[in-house]
Amino acid sequence: MSEPTLPAANRILIIDDNAAIHADFRKILTVPVTAEAGLRST
């Protein structure tokens, strides 16, 4: 059997000097650690 491949890591570049904007994007675009751990264990 072949090794399972990991999905590609997509990136988004945000250019803004407001730290709150960066925090909002992180909240929207990141997967919670508990959900990510659950996906890997299956």
N, CA, C and O atoms as a GROMACS GRO file, in nm:
protein
  168
    1MET      N    1   0.084  -0.119   0.000
    1MET     CA    2   0.000   0.000   0.000
    1MET      C    3   0.087   0.124   0.000
    1MET      O    4   0.198   0.124   0.054
    2SER      N    5   0.038   0.228  -0.059
    2SER     CA    6   0.115   0.352  -0.062
    2SER      C    7   0.088   0.436   0.063
    2SER      O    8  -0.016   0.422   0.128
    3GLU      N    9   0.183   0.521   0.094
    3GLU     CA   10   0.171   0.612   0.208
    3GLU      C   11   0.061   0.714   0.182
    3GLU      O   12   0.051   0.766   0.070
    4PRO      N   13  -0.022   0.745   0.283
    4PRO     CA   14  -0.122   0.851   0.263
    4PRO      C   15  -0.052   0.986   0.248
    4PRO      O   16   0.048   1.013   0.316
    5THR      N   17  -0.102   1.068   0.160
    5THR     CA   18  -0.041   1.198   0.139
    5THR      C   19  -0.114   1.304   0.219
    5THR      O   20  -0.236   1.296   0.240
    6LEU      N   21  -0.040   1.403   0.265
    6LEU     CA   22  -0.098   1.514   0.338
    6LEU      C   23  -0.153   1.616   0.240
    6LEU      O   24  -0.096   1.635   0.132
    7PRO      N   25  -0.263   1.683   0.276
    7PRO     CA   26  -0.315   1.786   0.186
    7PRO      C   27  -0.217   1.903   0.174
    7PRO      O   28  -0.138   1.929   0.264
    8ALA      N   29  -0.224   1.972   0.063
    8ALA     CA   30  -0.137   2.087   0.040
    8ALA      C   31  -0.168   2.197   0.141
    8ALA      O   32  -0.284   2.218   0.178
    9ALA      N   33  -0.066   2.266   0.186
    9ALA     CA   34  -0.083   2.376   0.281
    9ALA      C   35  -0.106   2.504   0.201
    9ALA      O   36  -0.014   2.559   0.141
   10ASN      N   37  -0.229   2.550   0.201
   10ASN     CA   38  -0.261   2.675   0.132
   10ASN      C   39  -0.229   2.792   0.223
   10ASN      O   40  -0.239   2.781   0.345
   11ARG      N   41  -0.190   2.902   0.164
   11ARG     CA   42  -0.153   3.021   0.240
   11ARG      C   43  -0.225   3.143   0.186
   11ARG      O   44  -0.255   3.152   0.066
   12ILE      N   45  -0.253   3.236   0.275
   12ILE     CA   46  -0.313   3.364   0.238
   12ILE      C   47  -0.226   3.473   0.297
   12ILE      O   48  -0.194   3.470   0.415
   13LEU      N   49  -0.188   3.569   0.215
   13LEU     CA   50  -0.109   3.682   0.260
   13LEU      C   51  -0.203   3.799   0.289
   13LEU      O   52  -0.276   3.843   0.200
   14ILE      N   53  -0.200   3.848   0.412
   14ILE     CA   54  -0.283   3.961   0.452
   14ILE      C   55  -0.190   4.078   0.478
   14ILE      O   56  -0.101   4.071   0.562
   15ILE      N   57  -0.214   4.186   0.405
   15ILE     CA   58  -0.132   4.306   0.423
   15ILE      C   59  -0.220   4.412   0.486
   15ILE      O   60  -0.305   4.471   0.420
   16ASP      N   61  -0.198   4.436   0.614
   16ASP     CA   62  -0.276   4.534   0.688
   16ASP      C   63  -0.200   4.564   0.816
   16ASP      O   64  -0.135   4.475   0.872
   17ASP      N   65  -0.207   4.687   0.862
   17ASP     CA   66  -0.134   4.722   0.983
   17ASP      C   67  -0.219   4.712   1.110
   17ASP      O   68  -0.174   4.750   1.218
   18ASN      N   69  -0.341   4.663   1.096
   18ASN     CA   70  -0.430   4.651   1.211
   18ASN      C   71  -0.424   4.507   1.264
   18ASN      O   72  -0.465   4.413   1.195
   19ALA      N   73  -0.375   4.490   1.385
   19ALA     CA   74  -0.361   4.356   1.443
   19ALA      C   75  -0.496   4.287   1.462
   19ALA      O   76  -0.504   4.165   1.455
   20ALA      N   77  -0.602   4.364   1.484
   20ALA     CA   78  -0.735   4.306   1.502
   20ALA      C   79  -0.783   4.236   1.375
   20ALA      O   80  -0.851   4.134   1.382
   21ILE      N   81  -0.747   4.292   1.259
   21ILE     CA   82  -0.784   4.229   1.131
   21ILE      C   83  -0.716   4.093   1.120
   21ILE      O   84  -0.779   3.996   1.078
   22HIS      N   85  -0.590   4.086   1.156
   22HIS     CA   86  -0.516   3.959   1.150
   22HIS      C   87  -0.579   3.857   1.245
   22HIS      O   88  -0.594   3.740   1.209
   23ALA      N   89  -0.616   3.899   1.364
   23ALA     CA   90  -0.678   3.809   1.461
   23ALA      C   91  -0.812   3.757   1.409
   23ALA      O   92  -0.843   3.639   1.426
   24ASP      N   93  -0.890   3.843   1.346
   24ASP     CA   94  -1.018   3.800   1.290
   24ASP      C   95  -0.998   3.695   1.181
   24ASP      O   96  -1.071   3.596   1.176
   25PHE      N   97  -0.902   3.716   1.093
   25PHE     CA   98  -0.875   3.617   0.989
   25PHE      C   99  -0.830   3.484   1.050
   25PHE      O  100  -0.871   3.378   1.003
   26ARG      N  101  -0.748   3.489   1.153
   26ARG     CA  102  -0.705   3.364   1.218
   26ARG      C  103  -0.824   3.290   1.276
   26ARG      O  104  -0.832   3.168   1.262
   27LYS      N  105  -0.916   3.361   1.340
   27LYS     CA  106  -1.035   3.297   1.397
   27LYS      C  107  -1.120   3.231   1.289
   27LYS      O  108  -1.172   3.121   1.308
   28ILE      N  109  -1.133   3.297   1.176
   28ILE     CA  110  -1.219   3.246   1.068
   28ILE      C  111  -1.155   3.130   0.994
   28ILE      O  112  -1.222   3.033   0.959
   29LEU      N  113  -1.024   3.139   0.969
   29LEU     CA  114  -0.959   3.045   0.878
   29LEU      C  115  -0.889   2.927   0.944
   29LEU      O  116  -0.854   2.832   0.874
   30THR      N  117  -0.868   2.928   1.073
   30THR     CA  118  -0.796   2.818   1.136
   30THR      C  119  -0.892   2.711   1.187
   30THR      O  120  -1.007   2.739   1.222
   31VAL      N  121  -0.843   2.590   1.190
   31VAL     CA  122  -0.919   2.476   1.241
   31VAL      C  123  -0.887   2.463   1.389
   31VAL      O  124  -0.770   2.464   1.427
   32PRO      N  125  -0.988   2.452   1.473
   32PRO     CA  126  -0.961   2.434   1.617
   32PRO      C  127  -0.874   2.309   1.640
   32PRO      O  128  -0.889   2.209   1.569
   33VAL      N  129  -0.786   2.316   1.737
   33VAL     CA  130  -0.693   2.206   1.764
   33VAL      C  131  -0.768   2.077   1.794
   33VAL      O  132  -0.726   1.971   1.748
   34THR      N  133  -0.876   2.082   1.869
   34THR     CA  134  -0.951   1.960   1.903
   34THR      C  135  -1.011   1.895   1.779
   34THR      O  136  -1.011   1.773   1.768
   35ALA      N  137  -1.063   1.974   1.686
   35ALA     CA  138  -1.119   1.919   1.563
   35ALA      C  139  -1.009   1.859   1.476
   35ALA      O  140  -1.028   1.754   1.416
   36GLU      N  141  -0.896   1.926   1.470
   36GLU     CA  142  -0.785   1.876   1.388
   36GLU      C  143  -0.734   1.744   1.444
   36GLU      O  144  -0.704   1.652   1.368
   37ALA      N  145  -0.723   1.733   1.575
   37ALA     CA  146  -0.675   1.609   1.637
   37ALA      C  147  -0.773   1.495   1.611
   37ALA      O  148  -0.731   1.381   1.589
   38GLY      N  149  -0.901   1.525   1.613
   38GLY     CA  150  -1.001   1.423   1.586
   38GLY      C  151  -0.996   1.372   1.444
   38GLY      O  152  -1.019   1.253   1.419
   39LEU      N  153  -0.965   1.460   1.349
   39LEU     CA  154  -0.956   1.419   1.210
   39LEU      C  155  -0.837   1.328   1.186
   39LEU      O  156  -0.845   1.235   1.107
   40ARG      N  157  -0.726   1.355   1.254
   40ARG     CA  158  -0.605   1.275   1.233
   40ARG      C  159  -0.615   1.137   1.296
   40ARG      O  160  -0.547   1.045   1.252
   41SER      N  161  -0.698   1.122   1.398
   41SER     CA  162  -0.704   0.993   1.467
   41SER      C  163  -0.788   0.890   1.393
   41SER      O  164  -0.786   0.772   1.430
   42THR      N  165  -0.862   0.930   1.290
   42THR     CA  166  -0.946   0.835   1.218
   42THR      C  167  -0.875   0.769   1.105
   42THR      O  168  -0.933   0.687   1.035
   0.00000   0.00000   0.00000
